[in-house]
């Protein structure tokens, strides 16, 4: 079993910790915030990101993800269609849906997945811990 340090408890950090946990490894997340006041806007979760999230057991309904069917870009002054994209076809072609999400909802679902009592060793959180230095000769973090 490896003991892995993850710097940052955002979407990528939590996803990494969940994957390591499912593989039987210990993970410690060092996060500068308290993880209780997340902000963010709408994000795209493209097939190359949704596929591993779904494989890790993420529940799209619980994360309040919306399957993206299409995207249109129009001129602001005339509303003339400039570009249109069939996102449903892209998802089908790449084997996983293209989602739209609110960052906070996705982050909440990942936090839930990271802290449930199933799926391997529990993830350790070091909150309000900003990593300021890493000394490789001693494998030591300063936070």
Backbone torsions as a table, in degrees:
resi	resn	phi	psi	omega
1	UNK	NA	131.6	175.5
2	UNK	-90.3	154.4	173.7
3	UNK	-118.7	106.7	-169.9
4	UNK	-107.0	135.6	172.6
5	UNK	-96.0	131.8	178.5
6	UNK	-119.8	123.0	-179.1
7	UNK	-94.9	108.8	179.0
8	UNK	108.9	128.2	-179.4
9	UNK	-107.2	34.2	175.6
10	UNK	-80.7	-162.5	-177.8
11	UNK	-59.3	-46.3	-178.8
12	UNK	-68.1	-42.3	-179.6
13	UNK	-64.0	-45.2	178.8
14	UNK	-65.0	-42.1	179.3
15	UNK	-62.3	-42.5	177.9
16	UNK	-61.2	-45.4	-179.8
17	UNK	-62.4	-41.4	179.2
18	UNK	-62.9	-44.8	179.9
19	UNK	-63.1	-43.2	178.4
20	UNK	-63.6	-41.9	179.4
21	UNK	-61.4	-44.2	-180.0
22	UNK	-65.0	-24.9	177.7
23	UNK	-88.1	2.4	176.2
24	UNK	91.7	12.5	-178.6
25	UNK	-101.7	153.1	175.8
26	UNK	-85.5	145.7	178.6
27	UNK	-139.8	140.2	173.1
28	UNK	-120.3	125.2	178.1
29	UNK	-100.5	123.6	174.1
30	UNK	-99.6	115.9	-175.4
31	UNK	-129.1	130.7	-177.2
32	UNK	-68.8	-30.5	-179.0
33	UNK	-90.3	-178.5	176.0
34	UNK	-94.4	2.3	-178.8
35	UNK	56.5	28.2	179.9
36	UNK	-123.6	6.7	-178.3
37	UNK	-143.2	54.8	-176.1
38	UNK	-73.7	146.4	175.7
39	UNK	-129.5	169.5	177.5
40	UNK	156.8	172.0	-177.5
41	UNK	-120.0	-165.3	178.4
42	UNK	-70.3	141.1	177.4
43	UNK	-132.4	159.1	172.3
44	UNK	-94.1	134.0	171.8
45	UNK	-114.6	93.6	-174.2
46	UNK	-75.5	164.6	-175.8
47	UNK	-53.2	-34.6	-180.0
48	UNK	-69.7	-16.3	174.9
49	UNK	-100.5	-36.5	-177.8
50	UNK	-69.6	-33.8	-178.4
51	UNK	-58.6	-52.4	178.7
52	UNK	-68.5	-33.1	177.9
53	UNK	-63.2	-43.6	178.0
54	UNK	-66.0	-39.0	178.6
55	UNK	-63.3	-29.2	177.9
56	UNK	-81.1	-4.7	176.8
57	UNK	98.7	14.3	178.6
58	UNK	-63.4	136.3	178.6
59	UNK	-95.8	107.8	-178.0
60	UNK	-57.5	-35.0	179.7
61	UNK	-69.1	-43.2	179.6
62	UNK	-65.1	-35.3	178.2
63	UNK	-81.0	-2.0	178.9
64	UNK	58.7	37.3	177.3
65	UNK	-77.6	148.9	178.3
66	UNK	-120.0	126.9	178.1
67	UNK	-66.8	126.0	180.0
68	UNK	-82.0	124.9	178.8
69	UNK	-98.0	-31.5	-178.5
70	UNK	-168.6	169.7	179.6
71	UNK	-142.2	137.6	177.1
72	UNK	-130.0	139.3	174.3
73	UNK	-118.7	128.2	-179.1
74	UNK	-125.7	157.8	174.6
75	UNK	-70.5	136.2	-178.8
76	UNK	-67.1	-32.4	-175.3
77	UNK	-85.9	-28.5	-175.8
78	UNK	-119.4	-11.4	-174.1
79	UNK	61.2	19.7	175.4
80	UNK	-68.1	133.2	178.9
81	UNK	-67.2	123.5	180.0
82	UNK	-101.3	-38.2	-175.4
83	UNK	-154.9	141.1	177.4
84	UNK	-136.3	140.2	-175.6
85	UNK	-136.4	130.7	177.0
86	UNK	-88.9	94.4	-176.5
87	UNK	-73.4	-26.4	176.2
88	UNK	-62.3	-42.5	178.8
89	UNK	-66.0	-36.7	178.1
90	UNK	-64.2	-43.8	178.0
91	UNK	-60.8	-43.6	178.1
92	UNK	-62.5	-43.0	-178.5
93	UNK	-64.4	-33.4	-176.1
94	UNK	-100.2	3.9	171.4
95	UNK	78.7	14.6	177.9
96	UNK	-160.6	146.7	-176.4
97	UNK	-66.1	154.9	168.8
98	UNK	-97.2	123.3	-177.8
99	UNK	-113.3	154.5	162.6
100	UNK	-105.8	143.5	-177.7
101	UNK	-147.0	156.3	166.4
102	UNK	-90.9	126.1	-174.0
103	UNK	-51.9	-42.3	-177.6
104	UNK	-62.3	-40.9	-179.7
105	UNK	-65.2	-43.8	177.6
106	UNK	-63.4	-43.5	-180.0
107	UNK	-61.7	-41.6	178.2
108	UNK	-60.7	-43.6	179.6
109	UNK	-64.4	-40.3	178.4
110	UNK	-66.5	-38.9	175.8
111	UNK	-61.7	-40.9	177.8
112	UNK	-61.5	-46.5	179.9
113	UNK	-62.4	-36.2	-177.3
114	UNK	-73.1	-21.5	-173.5
115	UNK	-112.6	3.2	175.9
116	UNK	-72.1	160.9	-175.9
117	UNK	-89.4	12.6	175.0
118	UNK	-111.7	163.9	171.9
119	UNK	92.5	22.6	174.4
120	UNK	110.7	-167.2	-178.1
121	UNK	-60.3	142.7	178.2
122	UNK	-65.1	145.5	178.2
123	UNK	-85.1	134.1	177.2
124	UNK	-93.5	134.8	177.9
125	UNK	-112.4	130.2	171.3
126	UNK	-112.1	90.3	-176.2
127	UNK	-85.2	158.0	-175.5
128	UNK	53.8	39.4	-177.2
129	UNK	-126.6	98.2	178.4
130	UNK	-88.4	119.8	178.1
131	UNK	-74.6	124.4	-177.0
132	UNK	-107.8	-19.5	-177.6
133	UNK	-164.0	149.6	173.8
134	UNK	-129.1	127.1	178.9
135	UNK	-106.1	102.9	-173.5
136	UNK	-66.3	-32.1	-179.0
137	UNK	-62.2	-27.7	-178.4
138	UNK	-114.7	5.0	-177.4
139	UNK	48.2	51.9	-174.3
140	UNK	-129.0	135.0	174.9
141	UNK	-99.7	146.2	172.0
142	UNK	-114.3	124.4	-179.6
143	UNK	-143.0	NA	NA
